C-alpha cells in the first residue's frame, strides 16, 4: 500500500469536515460524504489526529469528529 493514500484519505475527511457548517460530523456522515471505507477513515483520522487538526469524541450513537 502506498503511504500517499493515507494523506489522500485524510484530505477527503478534512474537506468533508470543513464543508460542514459546524465543522463537526459524525463518523457515519463522514463515511457518506467521502465514500471511504471504515478502515480508510480510521487511517485518515489517525493522520489528522497526529497533526492536531481534529478532536474526537463519542456519544451513544456515533463517533464525533470536529476540526480544531
MIKOL-46571 format. One record per residue: residue number from 0; chain; x, y, z of N, C-alpha, C in turn. Coordinates in pm, 1 decimal, padded with zeros to 6 digits. Example, Ala and Ser with C-alpha at 12.3 -4.5 7.8 and 13.67 -1.06 7.14 Angstrom:
MIKOL-46571
<rec><resi>0</resi><chain>A</chain><n_xx>01319.0</n_xx><n_yy>-00569.0</n_yy><n_zz>00780.0</n_zz><ca_xx>01230.0</ca_xx><ca_yy>-00450.0</ca_yy><ca_zz>00780.0</ca_zz><c_xx>01320.0</c_xx><c_yy>-00330.0</c_yy><c_zz>00780.0</c_zz></rec>
<rec><resi>1</resi><chain>A</chain><n_xx>01285.0</n_xx><n_yy>-00225.0</n_yy><n_zz>00708.0</n_zz><ca_xx>01367.0</ca_xx><ca_yy>-00106.0</ca_yy><ca_zz>00714.0</ca_zz><c_xx>01290.0</c_xx><c_yy>00003.0</c_yy><c_zz>00787.0</c_zz></rec>
end
This chain:
MIKOL-46571
<rec><resi>0</resi><chain>A</chain><n_xx>00084.3</n_xx><n_yy>-00118.5</n_yy><n_zz>00000.0</n_zz><ca_xx>00000.0</ca_xx><ca_yy>00000.0</ca_yy><ca_zz>00000.0</ca_zz><c_xx>00088.6</c_xx><c_yy>00124.4</c_yy><c_zz>00000.0</c_zz></rec>
<rec><resi>1</resi><chain>A</chain><n_xx>00048.2</n_xx><n_yy>00220.9</n_yy><n_zz>-00076.7</n_zz><ca_xx>00123.1</ca_xx><ca_yy>00344.6</ca_yy><ca_zz>-00089.5</ca_zz><c_xx>00086.4</c_xx><c_yy>00440.2</c_yy><c_zz>00024.7</c_zz></rec>
<rec><resi>2</resi><chain>A</chain><n_xx>00186.1</n_xx><n_yy>00490.9</n_yy><n_zz>00095.0</n_zz><ca_xx>00164.1</ca_xx><ca_yy>00579.4</ca_yy><ca_zz>00209.2</ca_zz><c_xx>00091.8</c_xx><c_yy>00707.8</c_yy><c_zz>00168.5</c_zz></rec>
<rec><resi>3</resi><chain>A</chain><n_xx>00103.1</n_xx><n_yy>00748.0</n_yy><n_zz>00042.9</n_zz><ca_xx>00035.5</ca_xx><ca_yy>00868.1</ca_yy><ca_zz>-00004.5</ca_zz><c_xx>-00116.7</c_xx><c_yy>00855.6</c_yy><c_zz>00003.7</c_zz></rec>
<rec><resi>4</resi><chain>A</chain><n_xx>-00167.2</n_xx><n_yy>00732.1</n_yy><n_zz>00000.2</n_zz><ca_xx>-00311.3</ca_xx><ca_yy>00710.5</ca_yy><ca_zz>00012.9</ca_zz><c_xx>-00364.1</c_xx><c_yy>00763.4</c_yy><c_zz>00145.6</c_zz></rec>
<rec><resi>5</resi><chain>A</chain><n_xx>-00287.3</n_xx><n_yy>00748.2</n_yy><n_zz>00251.2</n_zz><ca_xx>-00329.0</ca_xx><ca_yy>00796.4</ca_yy><ca_zz>00382.8</ca_zz><c_xx>-00351.8</c_xx><c_yy>00947.3</c_yy><c_zz>00379.8</c_zz></rec>
<rec><resi>6</resi><chain>A</chain><n_xx>-00262.2</n_xx><n_yy>01018.1</n_yy><n_zz>00314.8</n_zz><ca_xx>-00276.7</ca_xx><ca_yy>01162.9</ca_yy><ca_zz>00301.9</ca_zz><c_xx>-00396.7</c_xx><c_yy>01200.3</c_yy><c_zz>00216.6</c_zz></rec>
<rec><resi>7</resi><chain>A</chain><n_xx>-00421.9</n_xx><n_yy>01122.6</n_yy><n_zz>00112.6</n_zz><ca_xx>-00538.5</ca_xx><ca_yy>01146.5</ca_yy><ca_zz>00027.0</ca_zz><c_xx>-00666.5</c_xx><c_yy>01126.7</c_yy><c_zz>00105.2</c_zz></rec>
<rec><resi>8</resi><chain>A</chain><n_xx>-00672.9</n_xx><n_yy>01020.2</n_yy><n_zz>00182.7</n_zz><ca_xx>-00791.2</ca_xx><ca_yy>00993.2</ca_yy><ca_zz>00265.7</ca_zz><c_xx>-00808.7</c_xx><c_yy>01103.3</c_yy><c_zz>00370.0</c_zz></rec>
<rec><resi>9</resi><chain>A</chain><n_xx>-00698.6</n_xx><n_yy>01143.3</n_yy><n_zz>00432.0</n_zz><ca_xx>-00705.0</ca_xx><ca_yy>01249.9</ca_yy><ca_zz>00532.5</ca_zz><c_xx>-00756.7</c_xx><c_yy>01379.3</c_yy><c_zz>00469.6</c_zz></rec>
<rec><resi>10</resi><chain>A</chain><n_xx>-00713.6</n_xx><n_yy>01407.4</n_yy><n_zz>00348.5</n_zz><ca_xx>-00761.0</ca_xx><ca_yy>01526.2</ca_yy><ca_zz>00278.0</ca_zz><c_xx>-00910.6</c_xx><c_yy>01520.6</c_yy><c_zz>00251.4</c_zz></rec>
<rec><resi>11</resi><chain>A</chain><n_xx>-00960.7</n_xx><n_yy>01403.6</n_yy><n_zz>00214.2</n_zz><ca_xx>-01104.0</ca_xx><ca_yy>01387.5</ca_yy><ca_zz>00187.9</ca_zz><c_xx>-01185.0</c_xx><c_yy>01408.7</c_yy><c_zz>00315.4</c_zz></rec>
<rec><resi>12</resi><chain>A</chain><n_xx>-01137.6</n_xx><n_yy>01354.0</n_yy><n_zz>00425.8</n_zz><ca_xx>-01207.7</ca_xx><ca_yy>01370.6</ca_yy><ca_zz>00553.6</ca_zz><c_xx>-01201.7</c_xx><c_yy>01516.6</c_yy><c_zz>00597.8</c_zz></rec>
<rec><resi>13</resi><chain>A</chain><n_xx>-01085.5</n_xx><n_yy>01577.5</n_yy><n_zz>00585.2</n_zz><ca_xx>-01071.0</ca_xx><ca_yy>01718.4</ca_yy><ca_zz>00623.9</ca_zz><c_xx>-01166.1</c_xx><c_yy>01806.0</c_yy><c_zz>00542.5</c_zz></rec>
<rec><resi>14</resi><chain>A</chain><n_xx>-01173.1</n_xx><n_yy>01783.6</n_yy><n_zz>00412.1</n_zz><ca_xx>-01260.6</ca_xx><ca_yy>01863.4</ca_yy><ca_zz>00326.1</ca_zz><c_xx>-01407.1</c_xx><c_yy>01844.4</c_yy><c_zz>00363.3</c_zz></rec>
<rec><resi>15</resi><chain>A</chain><n_xx>-01446.8</n_xx><n_yy>01721.9</n_yy><n_zz>00397.2</n_zz><ca_xx>-01585.4</ca_xx><ca_yy>01696.9</ca_yy><ca_zz>00438.6</ca_zz><c_xx>-01617.2</c_xx><c_yy>01773.2</c_yy><c_zz>00567.0</c_zz></rec>
<rec><resi>16</resi><chain>A</chain><n_xx>-01524.8</n_xx><n_yy>01771.3</n_yy><n_zz>00662.1</n_zz><ca_xx>-01545.4</ca_xx><ca_yy>01844.8</ca_yy><ca_zz>00787.0</ca_zz><c_xx>-01548.8</c_xx><c_yy>01994.8</c_yy><c_zz>00762.3</c_zz></rec>
<rec><resi>17</resi><chain>A</chain><n_xx>-01458.9</n_xx><n_yy>02043.1</n_yy><n_zz>00680.6</n_zz><ca_xx>-01450.1</ca_xx><ca_yy>02186.1</ca_yy><ca_zz>00652.3</ca_zz><c_xx>-01573.9</c_xx><c_yy>02236.4</c_yy><c_zz>00577.8</c_zz></rec>
<rec><resi>18</resi><chain>A</chain><n_xx>-01633.6</n_xx><n_yy>02151.9</n_yy><n_zz>00496.9</n_zz><ca_xx>-01752.4</ca_xx><ca_yy>02190.1</ca_yy><ca_zz>00419.9</ca_zz><c_xx>-01879.2</c_xx><c_yy>02194.0</c_yy><c_zz>00504.9</c_zz></rec>
<rec><resi>19</resi><chain>A</chain><n_xx>-01874.3</n_xx><n_yy>02129.1</n_yy><n_zz>00620.3</n_zz><ca_xx>-01991.3</ca_xx><ca_yy>02128.0</ca_yy><ca_zz>00707.8</ca_zz><c_xx>-02001.9</c_xx><c_yy>02263.1</c_yy><c_zz>00779.2</c_zz></rec>
<rec><resi>20</resi><chain>A</chain><n_xx>-02123.4</n_xx><n_yy>02309.4</n_yy><n_zz>00801.5</n_zz><ca_xx>-02145.7</ca_xx><ca_yy>02439.9</ca_yy><ca_zz>00866.2</ca_zz><c_xx>-02077.5</c_xx><c_yy>02450.8</c_yy><c_zz>01001.4</c_zz></rec>
<rec><resi>21</resi><chain>A</chain><n_xx>-02085.6</n_xx><n_yy>02344.2</n_yy><n_zz>01078.0</n_zz><ca_xx>-02031.2</ca_xx><ca_yy>02346.5</ca_yy><ca_zz>01214.1</ca_zz><c_xx>-01888.3</c_xx><c_yy>02294.6</c_yy><c_zz>01222.3</c_zz></rec>
<rec><resi>22</resi><chain>A</chain><n_xx>-01836.8</n_xx><n_yy>02241.5</n_yy><n_zz>01111.9</n_zz><ca_xx>-01704.5</ca_xx><ca_yy>02177.6</ca_yy><ca_zz>01107.2</ca_zz><c_xx>-01697.3</c_xx><c_yy>02058.6</c_yy><c_zz>01201.4</c_zz></rec>
<rec><resi>23</resi><chain>A</chain><n_xx>-01814.0</n_xx><n_yy>01997.0</n_yy><n_zz>01223.9</n_zz><ca_xx>-01827.2</ca_xx><ca_yy>01877.8</ca_yy><ca_zz>01308.6</ca_zz><c_xx>-01916.1</c_xx><c_yy>01778.6</c_yy><c_zz>01235.1</c_zz></rec>
<rec><resi>24</resi><chain>A</chain><n_xx>-01871.5</n_xx><n_yy>01652.9</n_yy><n_zz>01228.1</n_zz><ca_xx>-01951.8</ca_xx><ca_yy>01547.3</ca_yy><ca_zz>01166.5</ca_zz><c_xx>-01936.8</c_xx><c_yy>01418.6</c_yy><c_zz>01245.7</c_zz></rec>
<rec><resi>25</resi><chain>A</chain><n_xx>-02039.5</n_xx><n_yy>01337.8</n_yy><n_zz>01241.4</n_zz><ca_xx>-02030.7</ca_xx><ca_yy>01203.1</ca_yy><ca_zz>01296.2</ca_zz><c_xx>-01961.6</c_xx><c_yy>01111.8</c_yy><c_zz>01196.4</c_zz></rec>
<rec><resi>26</resi><chain>A</chain><n_xx>-01912.1</n_xx><n_yy>01000.5</n_yy><n_zz>01245.7</n_zz><ca_xx>-01841.8</ca_xx><ca_yy>00903.5</ca_yy><ca_zz>01162.0</ca_zz><c_xx>-01928.8</c_xx><c_yy>00860.3</c_yy><c_zz>01044.0</c_zz></rec>
<rec><resi>27</resi><chain>A</chain><n_xx>-02057.3</n_xx><n_yy>00835.5</n_yy><n_zz>01072.3</n_zz><ca_xx>-02149.2</ca_xx><ca_yy>00789.5</ca_yy><ca_zz>00967.5</ca_zz><c_xx>-02162.3</c_xx><c_yy>00893.2</c_yy><c_zz>00855.9</c_zz></rec>
<rec><resi>28</resi><chain>A</chain><n_xx>-02169.4</n_xx><n_yy>01020.5</n_yy><n_zz>00891.7</n_zz><ca_xx>-02179.9</ca_xx><ca_yy>01126.2</ca_yy><ca_zz>00790.9</ca_zz><c_xx>-02049.4</c_xx><c_yy>01143.8</c_yy><c_zz>00713.4</c_zz></rec>
<rec><resi>29</resi><chain>A</chain><n_xx>-01937.2</n_xx><n_yy>01125.4</n_yy><n_zz>00780.7</n_zz><ca_xx>-01808.6</ca_xx><ca_yy>01131.3</ca_yy><ca_zz>00710.5</ca_zz><c_xx>-01800.7</c_xx><c_yy>01018.3</c_yy><c_zz>00608.4</c_zz></rec>
<rec><resi>30</resi><chain>A</chain><n_xx>-01843.9</n_xx><n_yy>00901.3</n_yy><n_zz>00649.7</n_zz><ca_xx>-01842.8</ca_xx><ca_yy>00786.1</ca_yy><ca_zz>00558.3</ca_zz><c_xx>-01929.6</c_xx><c_yy>00814.6</c_yy><c_zz>00436.4</c_zz></rec>
<rec><resi>31</resi><chain>A</chain><n_xx>-02046.3</n_xx><n_yy>00871.7</n_yy><n_zz>00458.8</n_zz><ca_xx>-02138.3</ca_xx><ca_yy>00903.1</ca_yy><ca_zz>00349.5</ca_zz><c_xx>-02080.2</c_xx><c_yy>01012.4</c_yy><c_zz>00258.5</c_zz></rec>
<rec><resi>32</resi><chain>A</chain><n_xx>-02020.2</n_xx><n_yy>01115.3</n_yy><n_zz>00318.2</n_zz><ca_xx>-01968.5</ca_xx><ca_yy>01229.1</ca_yy><ca_zz>00241.6</ca_zz><c_xx>-01844.6</c_xx><c_yy>01193.8</c_yy><c_zz>00159.9</c_zz></rec>
<rec><resi>33</resi><chain>A</chain><n_xx>-01760.5</n_xx><n_yy>01106.1</n_yy><n_zz>00214.5</n_zz><ca_xx>-01633.0</ca_xx><ca_yy>01076.2</ca_yy><ca_zz>00147.9</ca_zz><c_xx>-01636.1</c_xx><c_yy>00949.7</c_yy><c_zz>00063.7</c_zz></rec>
<rec><resi>34</resi><chain>A</chain><n_xx>-01731.5</n_xx><n_yy>00861.7</n_yy><n_zz>00090.6</n_zz><ca_xx>-01739.9</ca_xx><ca_yy>00731.3</ca_yy><ca_zz>00023.0</ca_zz><c_xx>-01619.2</c_xx><c_yy>00642.0</c_yy><c_zz>00054.6</c_zz></rec>
<rec><resi>35</resi><chain>A</chain><n_xx>-01550.0</n_xx><n_yy>00673.9</n_yy><n_zz>00165.5</n_zz><ca_xx>-01436.4</ca_xx><ca_yy>00592.5</ca_yy><ca_zz>00208.4</ca_zz><c_xx>-01484.8</c_xx><c_yy>00474.6</c_yy><c_zz>00292.1</c_zz></rec>
<rec><resi>36</resi><chain>A</chain><n_xx>-01403.0</n_xx><n_yy>00370.0</n_yy><n_zz>00295.7</n_zz><ca_xx>-01431.5</ca_xx><ca_yy>00253.7</ca_yy><ca_zz>00380.1</ca_zz><c_xx>-01394.0</c_xx><c_yy>00287.7</c_yy><c_zz>00524.4</c_zz></rec>
<rec><resi>37</resi><chain>A</chain><n_xx>-01447.5</n_xx><n_yy>00208.1</n_yy><n_zz>00616.9</n_zz><ca_xx>-01423.1</ca_xx><ca_yy>00232.2</ca_yy><ca_zz>00759.8</ca_zz><c_xx>-01273.2</c_xx><c_yy>00238.5</c_yy><c_zz>00790.6</c_zz></rec>
<rec><resi>38</resi><chain>A</chain><n_xx>-01196.7</n_xx><n_yy>00142.6</n_yy><n_zz>00741.2</n_zz><ca_xx>-01052.7</ca_xx><ca_yy>00139.3</ca_yy><ca_zz>00769.0</ca_zz><c_xx>-00980.6</c_xx><c_yy>00261.1</c_yy><c_zz>00710.5</c_zz></rec>
<rec><resi>39</resi><chain>A</chain><n_xx>-01025.9</n_xx><n_yy>00307.7</n_yy><n_zz>00594.9</n_zz><ca_xx>-00965.3</ca_xx><ca_yy>00425.1</ca_yy><ca_zz>00533.4</ca_zz><c_xx>-00993.5</c_xx><c_yy>00550.0</c_yy><c_zz>00616.6</c_zz></rec>
<rec><resi>40</resi><chain>A</chain><n_xx>-01114.8</n_xx><n_yy>00559.6</n_yy><n_zz>00667.8</n_zz><ca_xx>-01149.1</ca_xx><ca_yy>00674.3</ca_yy><ca_zz>00753.8</ca_zz><c_xx>-01068.3</c_xx><c_yy>00669.9</c_yy><c_zz>00882.5</c_zz></rec>
<rec><resi>41</resi><chain>A</chain><n_xx>-01054.2</n_xx><n_yy>00552.0</n_yy><n_zz>00940.6</n_zz><ca_xx>-00976.4</ca_xx><ca_yy>00540.3</ca_yy><ca_zz>01064.4</ca_zz><c_xx>-00830.8</c_xx><c_yy>00580.6</c_yy><c_zz>01041.5</c_zz></rec>
<rec><resi>42</resi><chain>A</chain><n_xx>-00773.3</n_xx><n_yy>00540.9</n_yy><n_zz>00928.5</n_zz><ca_xx>-00636.5</ca_xx><ca_yy>00581.0</ca_yy><ca_zz>00895.8</ca_zz><c_xx>-00628.7</c_xx><c_yy>00732.9</c_yy><c_zz>00878.1</c_zz></rec>
<rec><resi>43</resi><chain>A</chain><n_xx>-00728.2</n_xx><n_yy>00789.4</n_yy><n_zz>00812.0</n_zz><ca_xx>-00732.7</ca_xx><ca_yy>00934.8</ca_yy><ca_zz>00791.2</ca_zz><c_xx>-00743.6</c_xx><c_yy>01008.5</c_yy><c_zz>00924.2</c_zz></rec>
<rec><resi>44</resi><chain>A</chain><n_xx>-00826.3</n_xx><n_yy>00956.0</n_yy><n_zz>01014.8</n_zz><ca_xx>-00840.8</ca_xx><ca_yy>01019.3</ca_yy><ca_zz>01146.2</ca_zz><c_xx>-00709.9</c_xx><c_yy>01012.6</c_yy><c_zz>01224.6</c_zz></rec>
<rec><resi>45</resi><chain>A</chain><n_xx>-00638.8</n_xx><n_yy>00902.6</n_yy><n_zz>01212.1</n_zz><ca_xx>-00507.9</ca_xx><ca_yy>00891.3</ca_yy><ca_zz>01276.5</ca_zz><c_xx>-00411.7</c_xx><c_yy>00996.8</c_yy><c_zz>01224.4</c_zz></rec>
<rec><resi>46</resi><chain>A</chain><n_xx>-00412.8</n_xx><n_yy>01014.3</n_yy><n_zz>01094.5</n_zz><ca_xx>-00326.4</ca_xx><ca_yy>01113.9</ca_yy><ca_zz>01029.7</ca_zz><c_xx>-00361.4</c_xx><c_yy>01254.7</c_yy><c_zz>01079.5</c_zz></rec>
<rec><resi>47</resi><chain>A</chain><n_xx>-00490.7</n_xx><n_yy>01287.3</n_yy><n_zz>01073.8</n_zz><ca_xx>-00535.5</ca_xx><ca_yy>01420.1</ca_yy><ca_zz>01115.8</ca_zz><c_xx>-00515.2</c_xx><c_yy>01442.6</c_yy><c_zz>01265.7</c_zz></rec>
<rec><resi>48</resi><chain>A</chain><n_xx>-00535.5</n_xx><n_yy>01338.2</n_yy><n_zz>01343.7</n_zz><ca_xx>-00513.7</ca_xx><ca_yy>01348.3</ca_yy><ca_zz>01487.7</ca_zz><c_xx>-00368.0</c_xx><c_yy>01373.6</c_yy><c_zz>01520.2</c_zz></rec>
<rec><resi>49</resi><chain>A</chain><n_xx>-00279.4</n_xx><n_yy>01305.1</n_yy><n_zz>01451.9</n_zz><ca_xx>-00135.8</ca_xx><ca_yy>01323.6</ca_yy><ca_zz>01474.6</ca_zz><c_xx>-00093.3</c_xx><c_yy>01465.9</c_yy><c_zz>01439.8</c_zz></rec>
<rec><resi>50</resi><chain>A</chain><n_xx>-00158.1</n_xx><n_yy>01523.6</n_yy><n_zz>01339.8</n_zz><ca_xx>-00127.4</ca_xx><ca_yy>01661.8</ca_yy><ca_zz>01301.1</ca_zz><c_xx>-00196.2</c_xx><c_yy>01764.1</c_yy><c_zz>01391.2</c_zz></rec>
<rec><resi>51</resi><chain>A</chain><n_xx>-00281.9</n_xx><n_yy>01717.6</n_yy><n_zz>01484.2</n_zz><ca_xx>-00350.6</ca_xx><ca_yy>01808.1</ca_yy><ca_zz>01575.4</ca_zz><c_xx>-00462.8</c_xx><c_yy>01887.1</c_yy><c_zz>01509.9</c_zz></rec>
<rec><resi>52</resi><chain>A</chain><n_xx>-00521.7</n_xx><n_yy>01833.1</n_yy><n_zz>01405.1</n_zz><ca_xx>-00624.7</ca_xx><ca_yy>01905.5</ca_yy><ca_zz>01330.9</ca_zz><c_xx>-00767.0</c_xx><c_yy>01868.9</c_yy><c_zz>01372.3</c_zz></rec>
<rec><resi>53</resi><chain>A</chain><n_xx>-00783.5</n_xx><n_yy>01762.7</n_yy><n_zz>01452.1</n_zz><ca_xx>-00918.7</ca_xx><ca_yy>01719.1</ca_yy><ca_zz>01490.2</ca_zz><c_xx>-00926.7</c_xx><c_yy>01688.4</c_yy><c_zz>01638.8</c_zz></rec>
<rec><resi>54</resi><chain>A</chain><n_xx>-01051.0</n_xx><n_yy>01689.3</n_yy><n_zz>01686.0</n_zz><ca_xx>-01085.4</ca_xx><ca_yy>01642.0</ca_yy><ca_zz>01819.9</ca_zz><c_xx>-01188.4</c_xx><c_yy>01532.3</c_yy><c_zz>01800.1</c_zz></rec>
<rec><resi>55</resi><chain>A</chain><n_xx>-01169.6</n_xx><n_yy>01420.9</n_yy><n_zz>01866.5</n_zz><ca_xx>-01260.0</ca_xx><ca_yy>01307.1</ca_yy><ca_zz>01853.3</ca_zz><c_xx>-01329.9</c_xx><c_yy>01283.1</c_yy><c_zz>01986.4</c_zz></rec>
<rec><resi>56</resi><chain>A</chain><n_xx>-01461.0</n_xx><n_yy>01267.0</n_yy><n_zz>01980.4</n_zz><ca_xx>-01539.7</ca_xx><ca_yy>01232.4</ca_yy><ca_zz>02098.6</ca_zz><c_xx>-01642.0</c_xx><c_yy>01127.7</c_yy><c_zz>02057.2</c_zz></rec>
<rec><resi>57</resi><chain>A</chain><n_xx>-01718.8</n_xx><n_yy>01082.0</n_yy><n_zz>02152.8</n_zz><ca_xx>-01817.6</ca_xx><ca_yy>00979.0</ca_yy><ca_zz>02122.5</ca_zz><c_xx>-01945.0</c_xx><c_yy>01005.4</c_yy><c_zz>02199.7</c_zz></rec>
<rec><resi>58</resi><chain>A</chain><n_xx>-02059.1</n_xx><n_yy>00982.1</n_yy><n_zz>02133.3</n_zz><ca_xx>-02186.4</ca_xx><ca_yy>00985.2</ca_yy><ca_zz>02203.6</ca_zz><c_xx>-02246.0</c_xx><c_yy>00845.9</c_yy><c_zz>02197.1</c_zz></rec>
<rec><resi>59</resi><chain>A</chain><n_xx>-02370.4</n_xx><n_yy>00830.9</n_yy><n_zz>02233.8</n_zz><ca_xx>-02431.8</ca_xx><ca_yy>00698.9</ca_yy><ca_zz>02238.5</ca_zz><c_xx>-02438.8</c_xx><c_yy>00631.3</c_yy><c_zz>02102.2</c_zz></rec>
<rec><resi>60</resi><chain>A</chain><n_xx>-02454.7</n_xx><n_yy>00711.3</n_yy><n_zz>01996.5</n_zz><ca_xx>-02480.9</ca_xx><ca_yy>00656.6</ca_yy><ca_zz>01864.6</ca_zz><c_xx>-02363.8</c_xx><c_yy>00660.5</c_yy><c_zz>01766.6</c_zz></rec>
<rec><resi>61</resi><chain>A</chain><n_xx>-02266.9</n_xx><n_yy>00746.9</n_yy><n_zz>01789.2</n_zz><ca_xx>-02167.8</ca_xx><ca_yy>00770.0</ca_yy><ca_zz>01684.5</ca_zz><c_xx>-02038.7</c_xx><c_yy>00826.0</c_yy><c_zz>01743.2</c_zz></rec>
<rec><resi>62</resi><chain>A</chain><n_xx>-01933.3</n_xx><n_yy>00820.1</n_yy><n_zz>01663.4</n_zz><ca_xx>-01807.7</ca_xx><ca_yy>00887.5</ca_yy><ca_zz>01693.5</ca_zz><c_xx>-01818.8</c_xx><c_yy>01026.1</c_yy><c_zz>01629.1</c_zz></rec>
<rec><resi>63</resi><chain>A</chain><n_xx>-01785.2</n_xx><n_yy>01129.2</n_yy><n_zz>01703.5</n_zz><ca_xx>-01797.1</ca_xx><ca_yy>01266.9</ca_yy><ca_zz>01655.9</ca_zz><c_xx>-01658.2</c_xx><c_yy>01323.4</c_yy><c_zz>01632.2</c_zz></rec>
<rec><resi>64</resi><chain>A</chain><n_xx>-01638.3</n_xx><n_yy>01380.9</n_yy><n_zz>01514.0</n_zz><ca_xx>-01509.7</ca_xx><ca_yy>01438.3</ca_yy><ca_zz>01477.6</ca_zz><c_xx>-01529.4</c_xx><c_yy>01587.3</c_yy><c_zz>01449.9</c_zz></rec>
<rec><resi>65</resi><chain>A</chain><n_xx>-01443.6</n_xx><n_yy>01670.6</n_yy><n_zz>01507.7</n_zz><ca_xx>-01451.0</ca_xx><ca_yy>01815.1</ca_yy><ca_zz>01489.4</ca_zz><c_xx>-01315.0</c_xx><c_yy>01868.6</c_yy><c_zz>01449.6</c_zz></rec>
<rec><resi>66</resi><chain>A</chain><n_xx>-01314.9</n_xx><n_yy>01966.3</n_yy><n_zz>01360.6</n_zz><ca_xx>-01190.0</ca_xx><ca_yy>02035.2</ca_yy><ca_zz>01328.1</ca_zz><c_xx>-01153.5</c_xx><c_yy>02127.5</c_yy><c_zz>01442.6</c_zz></rec>
<rec><resi>67</resi><chain>A</chain><n_xx>-01025.5</n_xx><n_yy>02138.9</n_yy><n_zz>01468.5</n_zz><ca_xx>-00975.6</ca_xx><ca_yy>02227.6</ca_yy><ca_zz>01573.9</ca_zz><c_xx>-00978.7</c_xx><c_yy>02369.6</c_yy><c_zz>01524.0</c_zz></rec>
end
